[in-house]
């Protein structure tokens, strides 16, 4: 018997998992924007460039920012 209007149980589970992953990536993207705005860079131009990369490249830009800037700054401490 079909579950919830013709969707199988695996389809429903897949939909829920994809929604959870999407929400996680959206929250991660927002955190990277906030970190970029608050972080002290050498100059304001560097901050603006990183902010534009994170905003316009989406999750890919946020991942690049995380691995290039955020994780590098954390190792110095």
N, C-alpha and C positions, 0 to 999 in steps of 0.2 A: 504494500500500500504506500502510495506517495505521501510525503510529509510536507505539510504547509503549502498548499496550493500547487502541487506538482513538483516541488523541489525535493530532492533526496536529502537525507541527513548529512551526507558529505558536502553537498552544495551549501547547506546552511552553516556547517562548521567552517568551511572555506570562506564564506562571506564574513563570518564573525572574526576569524583570524586576520583576514585582510583589513577589516575595519580597525582592529587593535593595532596592527602594524602601521597603518596609515596615521592613526592618532599619535603613536609613538614618534614617527618621523616628523610630524608637524610640530609637536612639542619640542623635539630636539632642534629643529630649524629655528623656532622662536628663541630657545635658549642661546643658540649661537649668535643670533642677531643681538640679543641683550648683552652677551659677553663682549661682542665686538664694539658695541657702543660704550661700555663701561671700561674696557681694557685701555691701559696707557701704552700708546705706540710712540715711536720716535717722533713722528709728526702727524698732523691732521690728515695729510694726503694719504698716508698709509691706511689710516682708519677708514677714510672714505672709500678707497679702492676695495678693501676687504669687505666693507659693508655692501657695496654694490655687487661684489662677487657672491656673497651669501644670499642676498635678496634675489638677484636675477638668475642665478644658477640653481636655486632651490636646494634640494637635499644634497645634490652633488657638491654645490658650493659650500654648504654647511659641513659636509664631510671633509672637504679639502681644508677648510678653515680649521676644523678640529685637529686634524693630523699635522698641519703645518704650523699653526700658531699656538693653539691651546695646549696640545700635548708637549710641545717644545718648551713652552714657558713653565709648565708644571715640573719638568725635569731639572730646571735650574734652581729650584727652591731647595 
